[in-house]
Amino acid sequence: MSISELNENPQSASAAASRSTWVSVVVNIILASAQITIGLFARSQALIADGIHSLSDLVADAVVLFASHHSQKDADEDHPYGHQRFETAASFIIGVILLAVGIGMLWAAFRKLEAPETIPQVHAIALWVAGTALITKELLFRYMLSVAKRVKSSMLVANAWHARSDAASSLVVGLGIIGNLMGYPILDPIAALIVGFMISKMGWSFSWDALHDLMDRAADNDEVAAITQTLIETPGVLGVHDLRTRKMGDMIMVDAHIEVAAQITVEAGHDIAVEARKRVLQRHRVLNLMTHIDPSKRPDLDHQPVLKAP
């Protein structure tokens, strides 16, 4: 899906996001039920922890479905720039959920390690469940990430990597169970400890990045340079300065001063600005571009250095 198609068809992107998330919901319900039930039967703390992680995915999926629906709403009086930041807020909430779940796992694992004599021998069936969960979560991650990249959604990328964290945790859990079965029971809570650390680290990363976006973080330098180049290449634009960007969900809001020949009419300058905006919206993940027209021979003294057209 191209940038222009994505900008013009937000409903199709939302539908793709919804489908992939519902697939995740079904998978996580099945896995969480199996992991927790078998974990209790097999007396594996690591498998139970992995099941709780799968349950946390259901909460994350619910947040994604809610945000995906609301982020596509049109601008209104209370939200004149639209509702795209619902996705950013959802990424933040997913990160907080992951962080809370990870800390809880760390605490439970530490309690077990303080009393190693209480660690039971696990049943071999726990290993089969962990292996099945590993394969299923890895396949789910690859599917969700492909959809996220196609619709260019950071929220879906966060949720896909949440699934990958489950796959990684299932691998660690499997190793811990193998160690327990080989006569080293302490490896089961150690595996749960590692899973808790992995989840906590990922949760912190997602929530921290989303928090920065909510505070109007600028687009990355490569994106800014590409937008600037598109403006400069617009016929009639002689220079660009004071270009500023801020994230709005997965889209970008842009303000820019463009320089045109001083002798042309106001109408001609307006037409150049309209064409520049059209080109930027077609080629980049830009929600809106606000332009200010300056005569090329009279840049204001407080402007940043002017970028001249080639």
C-alpha contacts under 8 A as a table, 3 or more apart, distances in Angstrom:
res1	aa1	res2	aa2	distance
1	M	5	E	6.10
1	M	6	L	6.32
1	M	150	R	5.95
1	M	151	V	6.65
2	S	5	E	5.15
2	S	6	L	6.06
3	I	6	L	5.05
3	I	7	N	6.17
3	I	282	Q	6.35
3	I	283	R	5.93
3	I	284	H	5.92
3	I	285	R	6.12
4	S	7	N	5.10
4	S	8	E	6.08
4	S	281	L	6.99
4	S	282	Q	4.60
4	S	283	R	6.47
4	S	284	H	7.70
5	E	8	E	5.09
5	E	9	N	5.75
6	L	9	N	5.28
6	L	10	P	5.92
6	L	13	A	6.96
6	L	151	V	6.91
7	N	10	P	6.16
7	N	281	L	7.72
7	N	282	Q	7.84
7	N	285	R	7.46
7	N	287	L	7.55
9	N	12	S	5.64
9	N	13	A	6.88
10	P	13	A	5.13
10	P	14	S	6.13
10	P	72	Q	6.64
11	Q	14	S	4.97
11	Q	15	A	6.11
11	Q	72	Q	7.06
12	S	15	A	5.01
12	S	16	A	6.23
13	A	16	A	5.18
13	A	17	A	6.20
13	A	151	V	5.39
14	S	17	A	5.03
14	S	18	S	6.10
14	S	68	S	6.03
14	S	69	H	7.06
14	S	72	Q	7.28
15	A	18	S	5.02
15	A	19	R	6.19
16	A	19	R	5.19
16	A	20	S	6.30
16	A	147	V	6.95
16	A	151	V	7.63
17	A	20	S	5.39
17	A	21	T	6.15
17	A	65	L	7.96
17	A	68	S	7.13
17	A	147	V	7.13
17	A	148	A	7.34
17	A	151	V	7.82
17	A	156	L	7.06
18	S	21	T	5.15
18	S	22	W	6.16
18	S	65	L	6.17
18	S	68	S	7.23
19	R	22	W	5.25
19	R	23	V	6.36
20	S	23	V	5.16
20	S	24	S	6.39
20	S	143	Y	7.72
20	S	144	M	5.97
20	S	147	V	7.16
21	T	24	S	4.94
21	T	25	V	6.23
21	T	61	D	6.01
21	T	64	V	7.37
21	T	65	L	6.96
21	T	144	M	7.81
22	W	25	V	4.85
22	W	26	V	6.36
22	W	61	D	7.74
23	V	26	V	5.38
23	V	27	V	6.30
24	S	27	V	5.15
24	S	28	N	5.98
24	S	58	L	7.98
24	S	61	D	7.22
24	S	140	L	7.03
25	V	28	N	5.25
25	V	29	I	6.18
25	V	57	D	7.77
25	V	58	L	5.88
25	V	61	D	6.44
26	V	29	I	5.29
26	V	30	I	6.44
27	V	30	I	5.36
27	V	31	L	6.13
28	N	31	L	5.03
28	N	32	A	5.70
28	N	54	S	5.57
28	N	55	L	6.77
28	N	57	D	6.76
28	N	58	L	6.48
29	I	32	A	5.39
29	I	33	S	6.13
29	I	54	S	7.74
29	I	55	L	7.32
29	I	58	L	7.38
30	I	33	S	5.41
30	I	34	A	6.28
31	L	34	A	5.15
31	L	35	Q	5.90
31	L	51	G	7.01
31	L	54	S	6.87
31	L	133	A	6.63
32	A	35	Q	5.16
32	A	36	I	6.01
32	A	50	D	7.91
32	A	51	G	4.51
32	A	52	I	6.76
32	A	53	H	7.93
32	A	54	S	5.21
32	A	55	L	5.79
33	S	36	I	5.60
33	S	37	T	5.99
33	S	51	G	7.25
34	A	37	T	5.29
34	A	38	I	5.83
34	A	39	G	7.99
34	A	51	G	7.71
34	A	129	V	7.46
35	Q	38	I	5.38
35	Q	39	G	5.56
35	Q	47	L	5.95
35	Q	48	I	6.09
35	Q	50	D	6.97
35	Q	51	G	4.80
35	Q	129	V	6.64
35	Q	130	A	7.62
36	I	39	G	4.88
36	I	40	L	6.08
36	I	47	L	6.89
36	I	48	I	4.82
36	I	49	A	7.95
36	I	50	D	7.98
36	I	51	G	5.11
36	I	52	I	7.27
37	T	40	L	5.40
37	T	41	F	6.36
38	I	41	F	4.91
38	I	42	A	5.76
38	I	47	L	7.95
38	I	125	I	7.55
38	I	126	A	6.43
38	I	129	V	7.65
39	G	42	A	5.09
39	G	43	R	5.59
39	G	44	S	5.01
39	G	45	Q	6.83
39	G	46	A	7.85
39	G	47	L	5.13
39	G	48	I	4.95
39	G	126	A	6.39
40	L	43	R	5.01
40	L	44	S	6.66
40	L	45	Q	7.98
40	L	48	I	6.88
41	F	123	H	7.92
42	A	122	V	5.16
42	A	123	H	4.54
42	A	124	A	7.49
42	A	125	I	6.92
42	A	126	A	5.98
43	R	120	P	6.59
43	R	121	Q	7.17
43	R	122	V	5.27
43	R	123	H	7.05
44	S	47	L	5.36
44	S	48	I	6.37
44	S	120	P	7.84
44	S	121	Q	7.98
44	S	122	V	5.49
44	S	123	H	7.80
44	S	126	A	7.07
44	S	177	I	7.49
44	S	188	D	6.84
45	Q	48	I	5.10
45	Q	49	A	6.08
45	Q	188	D	6.61
45	Q	189	P	6.25
45	Q	192	A	6.83
46	A	49	A	5.04
46	A	50	D	6.21
46	A	173	V	5.54
46	A	176	G	7.37
46	A	177	I	7.67
46	A	188	D	5.63
46	A	189	P	6.01
46	A	191	A	6.05
46	A	192	A	4.50
47	L	50	D	4.95
47	L	51	G	6.21
47	L	126	A	6.94
47	L	130	A	6.90
47	L	170	S	7.93
47	L	173	V	6.31
47	L	192	A	7.94
48	I	51	G	4.97
48	I	52	I	6.27
49	A	52	I	5.07
49	A	53	H	6.24
49	A	105	M	6.58
49	A	192	A	6.34
50	D	53	H	4.95
50	D	54	S	6.37
50	D	166	D	7.31
50	D	169	S	6.78
50	D	170	S	6.59
50	D	173	V	7.42
50	D	192	A	7.84
50	D	195	V	7.80
51	G	54	S	4.97
51	G	55	L	6.32
52	I	55	L	4.89
52	I	56	S	6.30
53	H	56	S	5.04
53	H	57	D	6.55
53	H	101	V	7.03
53	H	166	D	7.00
54	S	57	D	5.02
54	S	58	L	6.90
54	S	166	D	7.09
55	L	58	L	5.23
55	L	59	V	6.95
56	S	59	V	5.19
56	S	60	A	6.34
56	S	97	I	7.09
56	S	98	L	7.31
56	S	101	V	7.28
57	D	60	A	4.88
57	D	61	D	5.95
57	D	162	H	7.36
57	D	163	A	7.63
58	L	61	D	4.97
58	L	62	A	6.18
59	V	62	A	5.11
59	V	63	V	6.35
60	A	63	V	5.08
60	A	64	V	6.22
60	A	93	I	7.87
60	A	94	I	5.41
60	A	97	I	7.48
60	A	159	N	7.21
61	D	64	V	4.99
61	D	65	L	6.18
61	D	159	N	7.50
62	A	65	L	5.19
62	A	66	F	6.19
63	V	66	F	5.15
63	V	67	A	6.07
63	V	90	A	5.99
63	V	93	I	7.65
63	V	94	I	7.43
64	V	67	A	5.14
64	V	68	S	5.81
64	V	87	E	7.55
64	V	90	A	6.26
64	V	155	M	7.25
64	V	156	L	7.59
64	V	159	N	7.87
65	L	68	S	5.15
65	L	69	H	6.22
66	F	69	H	5.38
66	F	70	H	6.37
67	A	70	H	5.15
67	A	71	S	5.72
67	A	86	F	5.21
67	A	87	E	5.45
67	A	90	A	6.11
68	S	71	S	5.40
68	S	72	Q	6.78
68	S	86	F	7.59
68	S	87	E	6.65
69	H	72	Q	5.94
69	H	73	K	7.48
70	H	73	K	5.53
70	H	83	H	6.70
70	H	86	F	6.69
71	S	82	G	7.63
71	S	83	H	4.62
71	S	84	Q	4.58
71	S	85	R	6.81
71	S	86	F	5.26
71	S	87	E	6.37
72	Q	83	H	6.65
72	Q	84	Q	6.92
73	K	82	G	6.91
73	K	83	H	6.17
74	D	82	G	5.73
74	D	83	H	7.19
75	A	79	H	5.52
75	A	80	P	4.97
75	A	81	Y	5.78
75	A	82	G	3.97
75	A	83	H	6.78
76	D	79	H	5.06
76	D	80	P	5.29
76	D	81	Y	7.99
76	D	82	G	6.96
77	E	80	P	5.65
79	H	82	G	5.33
79	H	83	H	6.61
83	H	86	F	5.87
84	Q	87	E	6.02
84	Q	88	T	7.56
84	Q	248	M	5.83
84	Q	249	G	4.71
84	Q	250	D	7.25
84	Q	251	M	7.55
85	R	88	T	4.89
85	R	89	A	6.13
85	R	214	L	7.46
85	R	248	M	5.57
85	R	249	G	4.39
86	F	89	A	5.08
86	F	90	A	6.08
86	F	249	G	7.02
87	E	90	A	4.93
87	E	91	S	6.26
87	E	154	S	7.89
87	E	155	M	5.75
87	E	249	G	5.56
87	E	250	D	7.66
88	T	91	S	5.10
88	T	92	F	6.34
88	T	154	S	7.98
88	T	155	M	6.78
88	T	210	A	5.63
88	T	213	D	6.99
88	T	214	L	6.85
88	T	248	M	7.90
88	T	249	G	5.13
88	T	250	D	7.77
89	A	92	F	5.02
89	A	93	I	6.25
89	A	210	A	6.91
89	A	214	L	7.48
90	A	93	I	5.03
90	A	94	I	6.11
90	A	155	M	6.88
91	S	94	I	5.11
91	S	95	G	6.20
91	S	154	S	7.79
91	S	155	M	5.34
91	S	158	A	6.60
91	S	206	F	6.47
91	S	207	S	6.65
91	S	210	A	6.03
92	F	95	G	5.09
92	F	96	V	6.30
92	F	206	F	6.31
92	F	207	S	4.27
92	F	208	W	7.44
92	F	209	D	7.83
92	F	210	A	5.09
92	F	211	L	6.53
93	I	96	V	5.05
93	I	97	I	6.15
93	I	207	S	6.97
94	I	97	I	5.09
94	I	98	L	6.20
94	I	158	A	7.94
94	I	159	N	7.72
94	I	203	G	7.22
94	I	206	F	7.46
94	I	207	S	7.32
95	G	98	L	5.14
95	G	99	L	6.13
95	G	202	M	7.18
95	G	203	G	3.97
95	G	204	W	6.08
95	G	205	S	7.16
95	G	206	F	4.79
95	G	207	S	4.38
95	G	208	W	7.99
96	V	99	L	5.01
96	V	100	A	6.13
96	V	203	G	5.90
96	V	204	W	7.15
96	V	207	S	6.01
97	I	100	A	5.20
97	I	101	V	6.14
97	I	203	G	7.03
98	L	101	V	5.16
98	L	102	G	6.00
98	L	199	I	5.83
98	L	200	S	6.10
98	L	202	M	7.10
98	L	203	G	4.50
98	L	204	W	7.86
99	L	102	G	5.15
99	L	103	I	6.19
99	L	199	I	6.49
99	L	200	S	4.36
99	L	201	K	7.21
99	L	202	M	7.42
99	L	203	G	4.44
99	L	204	W	6.02
100	A	103	I	5.28
100	A	104	G	6.24
100	A	200	S	7.26
101	V	104	G	5.13
101	V	105	M	6.30
101	V	196	G	7.45
101	V	199	I	7.31
101	V	200	S	7.31
102	G	105	M	5.13
102	G	106	L	6.24
102	G	195	V	7.47
102	G	196	G	4.20
102	G	197	F	6.14
102	G	198	M	7.37
102	G	199	I	4.89
102	G	200	S	4.41
102	G	203	G	7.96
103	I	106	L	5.03
103	I	107	W	6.23
103	I	196	G	6.36
103	I	197	F	7.55
103	I	200	S	6.21
104	G	107	W	5.19
104	G	108	A	6.32
104	G	196	G	7.49
105	M	108	A	5.17
105	M	109	A	6.10
105	M	192	A	6.75
105	M	193	L	6.62
105	M	195	V	7.65
105	M	196	G	4.88
106	L	109	A	5.19
106	L	110	F	6.12
106	L	192	A	7.42
106	L	193	L	5.23
106	L	196	G	5.08
106	L	197	F	6.76
107	W	110	F	5.23
107	W	111	R	6.33
108	A	111	R	5.20
108	A	112	K	6.54
109	A	112	K	5.18
109	A	113	L	6.27
109	A	189	P	5.25
109	A	190	I	6.90
109	A	192	A	5.99
109	A	193	L	5.27
110	F	113	L	5.03
110	F	114	E	6.24
110	F	189	P	7.90
110	F	193	L	7.28
111	R	114	E	5.28
111	R	115	A	6.99
112	K	115	A	5.42
112	K	116	P	6.20
112	K	118	T	7.36
112	K	119	I	6.95
112	K	189	P	6.50
113	L	116	P	5.25
113	L	186	I	7.26
113	L	189	P	6.77
113	L	190	I	7.71
115	A	118	T	5.83
115	A	119	I	7.59
116	P	119	I	5.44
116	P	186	I	6.39
119	I	185	P	6.27
119	I	186	I	6.74
120	P	185	P	6.78
121	Q	180	N	6.46
121	Q	181	L	6.95
121	Q	185	P	6.15
122	V	126	A	7.23
122	V	177	I	7.11
122	V	180	N	6.65
122	V	181	L	6.64
122	V	185	P	7.97
123	H	126	A	5.93
123	H	127	L	7.99
123	H	181	L	7.66
124	A	127	L	5.57
124	A	128	W	7.24
124	A	181	L	7.14
125	I	128	W	5.26
125	I	129	V	6.51
126	A	129	V	5.21
126	A	130	A	6.19
126	A	177	I	7.20
127	L	130	A	5.07
127	L	131	G	6.16
127	L	174	G	5.74
127	L	177	I	6.13
127	L	178	I	7.07
128	W	131	G	5.14
128	W	132	T	6.21
129	V	132	T	5.14
129	V	133	A	6.11
130	A	133	A	5.09
130	A	134	L	6.14
130	A	170	S	5.59
130	A	171	L	7.31
130	A	173	V	6.66
130	A	174	G	5.45
131	G	134	L	5.07
131	G	135	I	6.46
131	G	170	S	7.13
131	G	171	L	7.37
131	G	174	G	6.56
132	T	135	I	5.39
132	T	136	T	6.14
133	A	136	T	5.12
133	A	137	K	5.91
133	A	167	A	7.11
133	A	170	S	6.36
134	L	137	K	5.37
134	L	138	E	6.19
134	L	166	D	7.54
134	L	167	A	4.75
134	L	168	A	7.32
134	L	170	S	5.08
134	L	171	L	6.10
135	I	138	E	5.28
135	I	139	L	6.31
135	I	167	A	7.25
136	T	139	L	5.28
136	T	140	L	6.15
136	T	167	A	7.83
137	K	140	L	4.92
137	K	141	F	6.02
137	K	163	A	5.92
137	K	164	R	6.53
137	K	166	D	6.33
137	K	167	A	4.94
138	E	141	F	5.06
138	E	142	R	6.36
138	E	163	A	7.32
138	E	164	R	6.07
138	E	167	A	5.41
139	L	142	R	5.28
139	L	143	Y	6.31
140	L	143	Y	5.18
140	L	144	M	6.09
140	L	160	A	7.84
140	L	163	A	6.77
141	F	144	M	5.22
141	F	145	L	5.94
141	F	160	A	5.20
141	F	161	W	6.67
141	F	163	A	5.21
141	F	164	R	5.31
142	R	145	L	5.26
142	R	146	S	6.19
142	R	160	A	7.71
143	Y	146	S	5.36
143	Y	147	V	6.53
144	M	147	V	5.20
144	M	148	A	6.12
144	M	156	L	7.26
144	M	157	V	7.63
144	M	159	N	7.88
144	M	160	A	5.22
145	L	148	A	4.90
145	L	149	K	6.11
145	L	156	L	7.30
145	L	157	V	5.92
145	L	160	A	5.33
145	L	161	W	7.64
146	S	149	K	5.30
146	S	150	R	6.19
147	V	150	R	5.06
147	V	151	V	6.29
147	V	156	L	7.90
148	A	151	V	5.43
148	A	152	K	5.61
148	A	153	S	5.30
148	A	154	S	7.22
148	A	156	L	5.06
148	A	157	V	5.38
148	A	160	A	7.68
149	K	152	K	4.77
149	K	153	S	6.73
149	K	157	V	7.36
152	K	250	D	7.26
153	S	156	L	5.33
153	S	157	V	6.29
153	S	250	D	5.98
154	S	157	V	4.84
154	S	158	A	6.12
154	S	249	G	7.99
154	S	250	D	6.23
155	M	158	A	5.14
155	M	159	N	6.36
156	L	159	N	4.92
156	L	160	A	5.96
157	V	160	A	5.00
157	V	161	W	6.20
158	A	161	W	5.27
158	A	162	H	6.19
158	A	206	F	6.98
159	N	162	H	4.83
159	N	163	A	6.54
160	A	163	A	5.10
160	A	164	R	6.46
161	W	164	R	4.68
161	W	165	S	6.05
162	H	165	S	5.07
162	H	166	D	6.52
162	H	202	M	8.00
163	A	166	D	5.05
163	A	167	A	6.48
164	R	167	A	4.91
164	R	168	A	6.22
165	S	168	A	5.03
165	S	169	S	6.00
165	S	198	M	7.32
165	S	199	I	6.84
165	S	202	M	7.98
166	D	169	S	4.96
166	D	170	S	6.03
167	A	170	S	5.10
167	A	171	L	6.37
168	A	171	L	5.13
168	A	172	V	6.44
169	S	172	V	5.08
169	S	173	V	6.02
169	S	194	I	7.90
169	S	195	V	5.12
169	S	198	M	7.66
170	S	173	V	4.88
170	S	174	G	6.00
171	L	174	G	5.08
171	L	175	L	6.37
172	V	175	L	5.14
172	V	176	G	6.20
172	V	191	A	5.66
172	V	192	A	7.99
172	V	194	I	7.38
172	V	195	V	6.95
173	V	176	G	5.01
173	V	177	I	6.14
173	V	188	D	7.19
173	V	191	A	5.37
173	V	192	A	6.74
173	V	195	V	7.66
174	G	177	I	5.12
174	G	178	I	6.20
175	L	178	I	5.06
175	L	179	G	6.24
175	L	191	A	7.39
176	G	179	G	5.10
176	G	180	N	6.22
176	G	187	L	4.87
176	G	188	D	4.49
176	G	189	P	7.62
176	G	190	I	7.08
176	G	191	A	5.04
177	I	180	N	4.95
177	I	181	L	6.16
177	I	187	L	7.19
177	I	188	D	5.62
178	I	181	L	5.12
178	I	182	M	6.22
179	G	182	M	5.06
179	G	183	G	6.57
179	G	184	Y	5.31
179	G	185	P	6.75
179	G	187	L	5.71
179	G	188	D	7.23
180	N	183	G	5.37
180	N	184	Y	4.62
180	N	185	P	4.06
180	N	186	I	6.85
180	N	187	L	5.87
180	N	188	D	5.99
181	L	184	Y	7.03
181	L	185	P	7.28
184	Y	187	L	5.95
185	P	188	D	5.93
186	I	189	P	5.92
186	I	190	I	6.41
187	L	190	I	4.85
187	L	191	A	5.99
188	D	191	A	5.18
188	D	192	A	6.48
189	P	192	A	4.81
189	P	193	L	6.07
190	I	193	L	4.87
190	I	194	I	6.30
191	A	194	I	5.15
191	A	195	V	6.25
192	A	195	V	5.11
192	A	196	G	6.17
193	L	196	G	5.10
193	L	197	F	6.33
194	I	197	F	5.11
194	I	198	M	6.24
195	V	198	M	5.13
195	V	199	I	6.20
196	G	199	I	5.25
196	G	200	S	6.10
197	F	200	S	5.11
197	F	201	K	6.14
198	M	201	K	5.29
198	M	202	M	6.32
199	I	202	M	5.24
199	I	203	G	6.06
200	S	203	G	5.10
200	S	204	W	6.19
201	K	204	W	5.25
201	K	205	S	6.32
202	M	205	S	5.10
202	M	206	F	6.27
203	G	206	F	5.34
203	G	207	S	6.13
204	W	207	S	5.34
204	W	208	W	5.92
205	S	208	W	5.30
205	S	209	D	6.18
206	F	209	D	5.36
206	F	210	A	6.16
207	S	210	A	5.16
207	S	211	L	6.02
208	W	211	L	5.11
208	W	212	H	6.44
209	D	212	H	5.27
209	D	213	D	6.50
210	A	213	D	5.05
210	A	214	L	6.23
211	L	214	L	5.08
211	L	215	M	6.42
212	H	215	M	5.07
212	H	216	D	6.85
212	H	217	R	5.67
213	D	216	D	5.31
213	D	217	R	4.87
213	D	218	A	7.93
213	D	246	R	7.96
213	D	247	K	5.90
213	D	248	M	7.56
213	D	249	G	7.68
214	L	217	R	7.22
214	L	247	K	7.80
216	D	246	R	5.03
216	D	247	K	5.79
216	D	248	M	7.72
217	R	245	T	7.97
217	R	246	R	5.43
217	R	247	K	5.88
218	A	244	R	7.47
218	A	245	T	5.04
218	A	246	R	4.32
218	A	247	K	5.97
219	A	223	E	6.28
219	A	224	V	6.39
219	A	245	T	5.97
219	A	246	R	6.08
219	A	247	K	6.20
219	A	252	I	7.02
220	D	223	E	5.48
220	D	224	V	6.37
221	N	224	V	5.07
221	N	225	A	6.05
222	D	225	A	5.11
222	D	226	A	6.19
223	E	226	A	5.11
223	E	227	I	6.24
224	V	227	I	5.20
224	V	228	T	6.14
224	V	245	T	7.49
225	A	228	T	5.08
225	A	229	Q	6.16
226	A	229	Q	5.08
226	A	230	T	6.30
227	I	230	T	5.12
227	I	231	L	6.38
227	I	280	V	6.46
227	I	284	H	7.06
228	T	231	L	5.17
228	T	232	I	6.24
228	T	240	V	7.08
228	T	243	L	7.59
229	Q	232	I	5.09
229	Q	233	E	6.15
230	T	233	E	5.23
230	T	234	T	6.54
230	T	276	A	7.70
230	T	279	R	7.00
230	T	280	V	6.37
231	L	234	T	5.36
231	L	237	V	7.08
231	L	240	V	7.23
231	L	258	I	7.83
231	L	276	A	5.68
231	L	279	R	7.75
231	L	280	V	7.09
232	I	237	V	5.80
232	I	238	L	6.79
232	I	239	G	6.15
232	I	240	V	6.55
232	I	307	L	7.90
232	I	308	K	7.23
232	I	309	A	5.18
232	I	310	P	7.95
233	E	237	V	7.20
233	E	309	A	6.78
234	T	237	V	5.69
234	T	272	I	7.67
234	T	275	E	7.22
234	T	276	A	5.75
234	T	279	R	7.80
235	P	272	I	7.23
236	G	260	V	6.08
236	G	261	A	7.52
236	G	272	I	6.13
237	V	240	V	7.67
237	V	258	I	6.40
237	V	259	E	5.77
237	V	260	V	5.24
237	V	272	I	7.10
237	V	309	A	7.09
238	L	258	I	7.42
238	L	259	E	5.28
238	L	260	V	5.40
238	L	261	A	7.19
238	L	296	S	6.62
238	L	308	K	5.92
238	L	309	A	5.22
239	G	258	I	5.82
239	G	259	E	4.88
239	G	260	V	7.32
239	G	296	S	7.12
239	G	306	V	6.10
239	G	307	L	5.16
239	G	308	K	4.26
239	G	309	A	5.48
240	V	243	L	7.28
240	V	256	A	7.09
240	V	257	H	5.80
240	V	258	I	4.60
240	V	259	E	6.10
240	V	306	V	5.77
240	V	307	L	5.13
240	V	308	K	6.72
241	H	256	A	6.48
241	H	257	H	5.33
241	H	258	I	6.54
241	H	303	H	6.89
241	H	304	Q	5.93
241	H	305	P	6.48
241	H	306	V	5.00
241	H	307	L	6.24
242	D	255	D	7.68
242	D	256	A	5.65
242	D	257	H	5.79
242	D	303	H	6.31
242	D	304	Q	5.70
243	L	254	V	7.08
243	L	255	D	5.61
243	L	256	A	4.18
243	L	257	H	6.55
244	R	254	V	5.74
244	R	255	D	5.20
244	R	256	A	6.37
245	T	252	I	6.50
245	T	253	M	5.56
245	T	254	V	4.56
245	T	255	D	6.48
246	R	252	I	5.73
246	R	253	M	5.36
246	R	254	V	6.80
247	K	250	D	6.88
247	K	251	M	6.08
247	K	252	I	4.71
247	K	253	M	6.37
248	M	251	M	5.09
248	M	252	I	5.37
248	M	253	M	6.55
248	M	287	L	7.92
249	G	252	I	7.66
250	D	285	R	7.52
251	M	285	R	5.16
251	M	286	V	5.42
251	M	287	L	5.66
252	I	285	R	6.09
252	I	286	V	4.55
252	I	287	L	5.60
252	I	288	N	7.33
253	M	286	V	5.97
253	M	287	L	5.69
253	M	288	N	5.35
253	M	289	L	6.28
254	V	286	V	7.17
254	V	288	N	6.33
254	V	289	L	4.74
254	V	290	M	6.24
255	D	289	L	5.80
255	D	290	M	4.77
255	D	291	T	5.94
256	A	289	L	7.50
256	A	290	M	6.40
256	A	291	T	5.03
256	A	292	H	6.35
257	H	291	T	5.63
257	H	292	H	4.61
257	H	293	I	5.94
257	H	294	D	6.75
258	I	273	A	7.76
258	I	291	T	6.77
258	I	292	H	6.20
258	I	293	I	5.32
258	I	294	D	6.12
259	E	293	I	5.93
259	E	294	D	4.72
259	E	295	P	5.45
259	E	296	S	4.77
260	V	264	I	7.92
260	V	269	G	6.71
260	V	293	I	6.96
260	V	294	D	6.32
260	V	295	P	5.31
260	V	296	S	5.31
261	A	264	I	5.99
261	A	295	P	5.70
261	A	296	S	5.54
261	A	297	K	7.74
262	A	294	D	7.91
262	A	295	P	4.43
262	A	296	S	6.05
262	A	297	K	6.80
264	I	268	A	6.20
264	I	269	G	6.78
265	T	268	A	5.17
265	T	269	G	6.34
266	V	269	G	5.10
266	V	270	H	6.12
267	E	270	H	5.01
267	E	271	D	6.25
268	A	271	D	5.11
268	A	272	I	6.38
269	G	272	I	5.17
269	G	273	A	6.35
269	G	293	I	6.95
270	H	273	A	5.09
270	H	274	V	6.23
270	H	293	I	7.92
271	D	274	V	5.06
271	D	275	E	6.24
272	I	275	E	5.18
272	I	276	A	6.16
273	A	276	A	5.02
273	A	277	R	6.17
273	A	291	T	6.58
273	A	293	I	7.47
274	V	277	R	5.18
274	V	278	K	6.19
275	E	278	K	5.04
275	E	279	R	6.26
276	A	279	R	5.29
276	A	280	V	6.32
277	R	280	V	5.22
277	R	281	L	6.20
277	R	288	N	7.86
277	R	289	L	5.85
277	R	290	M	7.85
277	R	291	T	7.85
278	K	281	L	5.34
278	K	282	Q	6.22
279	R	282	Q	5.19
279	R	283	R	6.21
280	V	283	R	5.33
280	V	284	H	5.75
280	V	286	V	6.94
280	V	289	L	7.67
281	L	284	H	5.65
281	L	285	R	6.92
281	L	286	V	5.37
281	L	287	L	6.90
281	L	288	N	7.08
281	L	289	L	7.70
286	V	289	L	7.16
294	D	298	R	7.24
294	D	299	P	6.60
295	P	298	R	5.54
295	P	299	P	6.83
296	S	299	P	6.38
299	P	303	H	6.87
300	D	303	H	5.55
303	H	306	V	7.80
